Amino acid sequence: MIRIGPFPRWRCTITYRRGDIVLVPFPFTEDPAKAKRRPAVIVQADRNNARLSSVIVAQITSNVTRAQDEPTQFLIRRGTPAARTAGLLTDSAIKCETLATISKTRIIKRIGHLLPEQMRELEACLSASFDLPQPTS
């Protein structure tokens, strides 16, 4: 526990890695004061995950209607090895256009991790979201 001002704060001692799927109160885009508990994937570099008290995450949604045609969304089908490793129970889309910075103390739990091949696909979606050159294999 550390003290910030007059209030004690818990310091997170869990190490999170890029590609971890976590359950977080994800803020609404329209009203950041409100949040919905949902899975998200950590997209921040591990160097920053080790030294900062917050992580950058991409939203995961069960609304997969645009995931087939949208280069900024990565589709994970229920029942596949990727979904089982990620801990996802339904068809899900990682929305690389919907990012948030979350304090590590707000992470409810880690539910899984993306496999290396899924991380490569996710990196392509992140590149599309920021209009960066596509990563090479």
N, C-alpha and C positions, 0 to 999 in steps of 0.2 A: 504494500500500500504506500502511496506517495501523497504528499499534501500539496494541493494547488489552491492558493488562497486559504480561506478559512475551512474549506471542505476537503476531507480525505477522498482520494480517488484510488481505485484498484488499478494496478499496472498489469497488463496482460503478459503472461509468461509463456503462452502457447506460441509455437512457431508455425506460421502459415506459409504455404508455398504457392507460387504461381500455378494455376490449374486446379487448386483445391476448390471443391464445391462446398459452400457454406450456407447455412440458414441464417438470414439477417432480416431486420426490419428495413425493407428497402423503401426509401422516400419516394412519394409521388412527385412526378415532374411538375404538376400544376400547383401543388402545395407541399413543399418540402417538410413542413411541420408534421404532416401526416405520413404514415408509413404502413406498408403491408408486409407481413411476414412471408418471405419467399426465398427460394434458393437463388444463389448468385455464384459466379465463378470469379476467383481472384485473378486479375489480369496484370497486377503490378509486379515489377521486377523483384526477384528474391532479395537482391541487395537492399532495396527499400523496405521489403517486408520485414527484414531483420532489424532495421534501425529506426523505423517510424512506428508511431502508435496507431496509425490508421492504414487501411488498405483500399485500393481502387478495385471495384468489382463491376462486372457486367451482369445485368438482370437476366434471369431465366424465367420464361413464361411457358404456360401450357397452351397458349394461343399460337398455333403453328401455321396459321393460314398464309402468312407472307413468307415463311421461312424457305419455301421452295424457290422463290424467284428473287429474293432480296439478298444481295451479296454481303450485307452487313449482319446477317443472321445465320447462325449455325444450328442445323436441325439434328437432334438426337432422338432416334426412334426407341420407344419402349421395348424392352426385352432384348435389345442388342447388348453385346459385351460392353460397349461404350456407356450405355445407360446403367448397366449393373455396376460398373466400376464407379460411375459418377453418383450413384445412389438415387437416380431419378426414376420415379414410378410411372410416369406418363410420358407420352410424346412431348418433347420440350424443345424450345428454341432459345438459344443464347443470343440476346439482343446486344450486339456490340455498339449500337448507336445509343444505348441507354446505360450510361455509366454513373457510378456514384462513389464518393469517398466515405468510408464507414470506419468509425473507431473500432479497433479490435475488441474493445470491451462490449460492443453491441452484437458481436457474433454470437449467435445462440449455440451453434454446434457445427462441426465439420461433418458432412454426410458422404463425401466421396472425393474422387480426383479424376481429372481427365487423363487419358492415355496419351503418349507422345504423338501418335498420329492425329488424334483429335486436337491436340495443342497446335499442330501445324495448320490445321484447317481453321482453328480459332484465330490464329495469327493473321491468316489471309482475310478473315472477316474484319478484324481490327484495322488492318491496313486499308480495306475498302471504306470503313467508317471514317477514317481520317484522310482519305484520298492520298495515301502513300503508295509508293511502288510495292508491288506484290512481293512477298518474301520468296526466295529461291530455295529449292530443296537441296 
